């Protein structure tokens, strides 16, 4: 797991998936799944300790973030799952995937 900033916003990423926190509502819907290649080329990496010191009160990541079931989906499909889960927090990733036949 990598930590840092992207466009001056908190970012967390792996070599397959990236999440950036835009907005300030204090909910997990502030986190946006973006193309990890953008983050890899534009991020300012930080250690986990530096990240936690710089952003001590971040809302939790969405339940779908870094979920193994989503790794083979397109960015558009992942964003759809994240949006549905944000609007229906009782659902699991697996339930959303099943509902869309993914």
C-alpha positions as CSV (number, residue, x, y, z in Angstrom):
1,X,0.0,0.0,0.0
2,X,1.3,3.4,-0.9
3,X,0.4,6.8,0.6
4,X,0.8,10.3,-0.5
5,X,-1.0,13.3,-2.1
6,X,-2.4,13.6,-5.6
7,X,-3.3,17.1,-6.8
8,X,-2.8,18.1,-3.2
9,X,-5.5,15.6,-2.0
10,X,-4.8,12.5,0.2
11,X,-4.2,9.4,-2.0
12,X,-3.8,5.7,-1.3
13,X,-2.8,3.3,-4.0
14,X,-1.4,0.0,-5.1
15,X,0.0,-1.0,-8.5
16,X,-3.6,-1.8,-9.6
17,X,-5.9,0.6,-7.9
18,X,-5.9,4.1,-6.5
19,X,-8.2,6.2,-4.3
20,X,-8.1,10.0,-3.8
21,X,-10.1,11.9,-1.3
22,X,-11.9,14.8,-2.9
23,X,-14.5,16.9,-1.0
24,X,-15.0,17.5,2.7
25,X,-18.3,16.0,3.7
26,X,-16.5,13.6,6.1
27,X,-18.0,10.5,4.5
28,X,-16.5,7.6,2.6
29,X,-18.2,9.1,-0.6
30,X,-15.4,11.7,-0.5
31,X,-13.1,9.0,-1.8
32,X,-12.9,8.6,-5.6
33,X,-11.4,5.6,-7.4
34,X,-9.2,6.9,-10.1
35,X,-6.8,5.4,-12.7
36,X,-3.8,4.2,-10.7
37,X,-1.5,5.3,-13.6
38,X,-2.5,8.9,-13.0
39,X,-1.5,8.6,-9.4
40,X,1.7,6.8,-10.2
41,X,2.8,9.7,-12.4
42,X,1.4,12.6,-10.4
43,X,1.5,11.6,-6.7
44,X,3.8,12.9,-4.1
45,X,4.6,9.7,-2.0
46,X,4.7,9.8,1.8
47,X,5.5,7.3,4.4
48,X,2.4,5.9,6.2
49,X,3.4,7.8,9.3
50,X,3.8,11.1,7.4
51,X,0.4,10.5,5.7
52,X,-1.4,9.8,9.0
53,X,0.2,13.0,10.6
54,X,-0.8,15.1,7.6
55,X,-4.3,13.7,7.4
56,X,-5.3,12.6,10.9
57,X,-9.1,12.8,10.6
58,X,-9.8,11.2,7.2
59,X,-13.2,9.4,6.7
60,X,-12.9,5.7,6.3
61,X,-12.2,4.3,2.9
62,X,-15.2,2.8,1.1
63,X,-15.9,-0.8,1.7
64,X,-15.1,-1.5,-1.9
65,X,-11.7,0.0,-1.8
66,X,-8.9,-2.5,-2.5
67,X,-11.5,-5.4,-2.5
68,X,-10.1,-8.4,-4.3
69,X,-13.4,-9.0,-6.1
70,X,-13.0,-5.6,-7.9
71,X,-9.5,-6.0,-9.1
72,X,-10.4,-7.2,-12.6
73,X,-13.2,-4.6,-13.2
74,X,-12.8,-1.5,-15.3
75,X,-12.5,1.8,-13.5
76,X,-16.1,2.6,-14.6
77,X,-17.4,-0.7,-13.2
78,X,-15.6,-0.1,-9.9
79,X,-17.0,3.4,-9.6
80,X,-20.5,2.0,-10.2
81,X,-20.0,-0.5,-7.4
82,X,-18.7,2.2,-5.1
83,X,-21.6,4.5,-5.9
84,X,-24.2,1.8,-5.3
85,X,-22.5,0.9,-2.0
86,X,-22.4,4.5,-0.9
87,X,-26.1,4.8,-1.5
88,X,-26.9,1.5,0.1
89,X,-24.4,0.9,2.9
90,X,-26.0,-2.3,4.1
91,X,-25.0,-4.1,0.9
92,X,-21.8,-6.0,0.5
93,X,-19.4,-5.9,-2.5
94,X,-20.5,-9.4,-3.4
95,X,-24.2,-8.5,-3.3
96,X,-23.6,-5.5,-5.6
97,X,-21.5,-7.6,-8.0
98,X,-24.2,-10.3,-8.1
99,X,-27.0,-7.7,-8.8
100,X,-25.1,-6.4,-11.8
101,X,-24.0,-9.8,-13.0
102,X,-20.3,-9.0,-12.6
